[in-house]
Amino acid sequence: MRKQLFLASLLWLCASAMAQEKPVAIKGATIYPIAGAPISNGILVVHKGKILSVGAAGSAIPADATVLDATGKVLMPGLVDSHSHLGGPEGGDASAALHPDARAMDAVNPTSDGFKKALAGGITSINVMPGSGHLMSGQTIYIKMREGHVIEDLLITNEKGLYGGLKMANGTNPMRAAPGVFPGTRAKSAAMVRELFLKAMEYKAKIDKAGKDVSKMPERDLRMEPLVEVLQGKRVVHFHTHKANDVLTAIRLGKEFGFKPVLHHLSEGWKVANEIAAAGLASSIITIDVPGGKLEAIGLSLTTGAALEKVGAAVGFHTDDGITDSRLFIRSAALMVREGMSREKALEALTIVNAKMMDMGTMVGSLEKGKDADFIILSGDPFSIYTKVEQTWVEGIKRWDINNPKDKAFLTGGYDVYSPIRGEFHHHEGDEH
Amino acid sequence: MKKIIITIIAAQFIFAANAQIAIKADLLYTVSGSPLREAVVLVKNGKIENVGIGLSIPEGYRIIETKVCTPGLIDARSLVGISGYLNIPTDQDQLDKTSPIQPDLRAIDAYNPYEALVKVIRDYGVTTIHTGHGVGALVSGQTMIAKTNTGTVEQVTIKPLSMLAMTIGSSVSGNFSSPGTKAKQIAMIRTELLKAQQYQKNQTDKDSTKRGSKDLKMDVLSMLLSGNIKALITANSSVDIMSAIRLAKEFNLKLVINGGAEAYRLIAEIKAAGSEIILHATMARNGGDMLNMTNESAAILTAAGIPVSIESGYEAYVPKTRVISFEAGQAMAHGLSFDEALKSITLHPARLLGIDGRVGSIDKGKDADLVLYNGDPFEYLTKVCGVMIDGVMVKEGCD
């Protein structure tokens, strides 16, 4: 029995190694490398999970490569979603408003069928975040849509050596009716955050003072450690903020403590585009069909993308799944193009800008030699309702194919396709986005 | 100065009210017939005076040119104007939770033509809405039909009482301590309808002393029983849809299945019952009773010969309403034909709502409700560049 298992696993290892042993070349498609101008009739070669080359027709294809024809299709990098709640990322609980120590990693279900939605939508990398019902709900995780059965299989270690950021929020969501635990006002919200960061600065000063002398290091403090990483510029703060005044507060907090938050959602970003650009901050914005549904979103406009592009600020998009559906991520970008964003910047906002804001711009988000072989094949113009994502490849492995009925079911839905227990829907009731 | 302004305003008002307009469209979808290229719609006194190719435009008509023109869009089931965009208790009038059965609640006593979302959907080309009480009660109240222009509720209303909004499903048991189960939900509705049958009988008794006193609730349920109004029953799971069909059969109700996430599993049963359907928004979230929904429902039902009207429906959070043209577009992206997608938000709902004599297609004599686009109405990058209601341009320009 044990021998059989050993043989089986050996065979499996061989099979997966073989899947990557030979290079794969995809030819004929119009390639949007994002790193450069579109290439019509281009050739992409991937090998061992990485991109070997991106070139025009006639560029070299290794002799041993498996060649796939994608004539008439559009090929672009796998999409990067900078804000999602797929997989059930719980952070802190109702015992406090600030939980820098709570890790989404300890909550997310790595086999959630929600991730099939991401694949069906062409998403290959995701920032999975705990909800926004806290000033600080916990540590986020950056994950790749690989096949995996434990969360470690999915994690992406970024350029700073981390696999996640820190989720913060201001505005109405963290203002809960629990005096003494949650803030009741915006000023109290900011004061509570400032108090915690002051402590973190003191803690960091002790570490800096100790230098290499381990005996002088302060006691370990799980709440302080991620904040020190923020102060060191290693861990990115992903800051949920909608209204113009709340955006300015997020900017102010970042300035005071020397960190550069990524500003998320930005319903009223169009009102403070100049201030966001002046602060040099990147934005991750949401596309909602109509304004309202909550007080901080009544000023929502789909012109935020165009307004930020105009002043030269970095713009990314996100799904906030389940607020919008991962299968419709490209649609979000298209609606921003409809309201004035350039196609070029909207494509970047689905890919490289999101990658950069998570310190993984050298790894994913564009088709360049040496980067991860994450790419999608579309049936046509990315910004058309008639276009479909046909294939989603992650690190050189085809993970989703519209021609496979089992895969397609996750695009369309149907009876018994999705599990009733998948976690990412719980926050609809809790008003936590 | 003041006088000049008044004159200008007065002139505009007269112009708007009596305007004679000719819409010249590169591509005109009448919906009742084949699409027309290089067509003209003549509008006079709020009605469509004529439509066709090569019509000469009489003098004095203001000419508006457009790439594409469709009929004004009709939202088969909305809560806009009643469930407001602030989403705070004071602008949520769709569900009173004091009792699970309240047929006496009138939509016209709640509808606000100036609510922000009315303008939002109007600017996306929705000119008629079937709106009213919400989901989540066995009988939450009445629905109404209105144009999306502004004015008093009387001025914008087409039908003050259209249907009775009912729900069978888990949301009801979430809102009330009883009914707490599916079986109890049906038992409570049946009990109330039996009472209404007795009330109807009493009311027509020859002996006036036996008629009993008038009852607002029973009056409306009597209308339901006699088929004067339809039963709009929100039911999504197969079990709940079958319960709705069983109820309709027992009490001879004119059933409109609303939501219908699993209707694709019950095509034979729905056809046998002769029920109509207002299908959930294609982009609705697939959770709870809607877990098994498919984006292909509209295509599957249409192929089976069941006309599909697509709703915006109730949204509890963000987005506070769906936009039917976006939803029909997604249904098209998942197998519904372009023509049927357009019908699902124009002529099909007009017929289902019994207002197709006035709206739902571009035909001579119908209300001049039109939408102008700068491209394919369903395409992501297309903008609505003009909206006309009753012959008046209520939106002009693409932004």
Interface residues (C-beta under 8 A of the other chain):
Chain A: I288 D289 V290 P291 G292 G293 K294 L295 A297 I298 G322 I323 D325 L328 R331 A334 L335 V337 R338 F383 S384 I385 Y386 K388 L411 T412 G413 G414 Y415 D416 V417 Y418 P420 F425 H428 D431 H433
Chain B: G84 Y85 L86 N87 I88 A116 L117 V120 I121 E262 R265 M283 R285 N286 G287 G288 L291 N292 M293 T294 N295 E296 E315 A316 Y317 V318 P319 K320 T321 R322 V323 F326 G329 Q330 M332 A333 H334 F378 E379 Y380 L381 T382 K383
